[in-house]
Amino acid sequence: MTIGILARSALLFALPVLGGCAIIPDTPRVGQEAASQGRPIALGQSAWLGDAIVTPLAVVEDSRCPVDAQCIQAGKLTVRTRITATHWQQTVPLTLGEPHQAMNRSFLLAAVSPTKSAGQEIPPGAYRFTFTGGS
């Protein structure tokens, strides 16, 4: 009988404490806060895309046509990007304007700044990437 009273007392004491608890989803961990979707981020920073997180790691190719030149081909920009979701991670080359399909989701490198100018190299730290998708 004493155990039953103690158990009920413990339960009554725990209910208000448990009421303040929240269920925390099993989200990807990146070691830092992630920006919201659509916000430009630098290399090594992360952004949410739906329930996934994207992190641009390195510029693989930037053959975009400089804004102050005429080109026969537009060129492209590709960035090695880590995509992390619950219990899943993949590192892929994402090319500006080309959707990438993974885990029944579409990921898109939607914009990159700065624009390229003739005769000027863009330092890696100056790039900003905007991603969309994740659903």
N, C-alpha and C positions, 0 to 999 in steps of 0.2 A: 504494500500500500504506500509506503514511503517512497519507493522508487517511482510509482505512478505519479505521485504528487510532484516529485522532483522533475520528472520528465515533462509534465505539463507546464510546470513553472519555467523550465528552461526553454520550452517551445514558445511560451508567451513572451519571454524576455527576448528571444531571437527574432520573432516576427517583425517588430519595428526596425530592428537592425537590418534584416534581410529585405525589408520593404525599400530601403534606400539603395540597394544594390541594383546594378544594371547588368544585363547580359552583354558581354563584349564579344562581338563577332570575331571569328578567326581571320583577321585581315593580314595581308602581307606586311612584313616588317622590313623597313629600309634603313633604319638607324637615324632617321630624321623625319621631320614633318614633310608631307607631300602637298604641293600646290593643288588648287582646284583645276578641273578640266578647262582648257582654253587659255590658261595663263602661260605666258612665255617663261621658259626655264632654261638655265645654263647647263652645260655639261656637268654631270654628276649630281644634278638636282633631280627631284622626282615630282610627278604629277599624277593625280587620280584620273583614271578613265573608267567610269562606271565603278565596278568593284575590283579593278586591276590598277596597278601602279606602273608607270613607264619611267625609265631613267635613261636619258641619252648618255652614252659612255665616251664615244669618240667619233669625230668626223672621218669617215672612210674616204669620201670623194666629194669634192666641190668643184665641179666643172661647169657651173652655171655661167651663162653669158653675162659679162659685166654690163651694168646699166648704161655705161658711157661708150659702148662699142656695138657694132653690128656683127651678128654671128649667123652662120649657116644653120647651126644646131643650137637649141636652147641649153643643152647640157643638163646636168642633174646634180643633186646633193643627196648623199647617202650618209646616214649616221647609224653606228652600231648602238642598238637600244636594248636594254633589259626590260622585259615585260614580266611582271610578277602578279600572280593571283593566288588565292588560297590553295596551298598544296601543289603549286605549279610555278615554274619559272622557265623562261626561254630568252636567249639573247639572239637578236635578229638584225639584219641590216634593213632599216626603213628608209625608203627613198621618197623625197618630197613629192606629194601629190599622188602616190601610189598606195592604195590600201593593202594592208597585210592581214590575212585571215589566220587566226589561231584560237583554239578552244571555242569554236562557234561564235567568235567575236571578230569585229573588224577594227583594226588600229590604223590611224592615218597620221603621218607627219604632215600637218596642214600648212604650216608657215615657218619660215626661217628668216632671221635677220642677223646681221645687217645684209643689205644687198651687196653684191660684188662690184668692185670698181676695177678698171683696167690698171694693171701694174701694182696693185696693192694686195698684199696677203692679209687674210683675216686671222688674227690670233685666236686660238681655240677658246680662250676665255671670253671673247667678245660675242660668240654665237648665242642666239636665243632661239629656242625651238617651241613651237606650239603644236600640241597633239590633240586629236579628237577621236571619238569612237569608244571602244570598249564594250559596246553592246551589240 
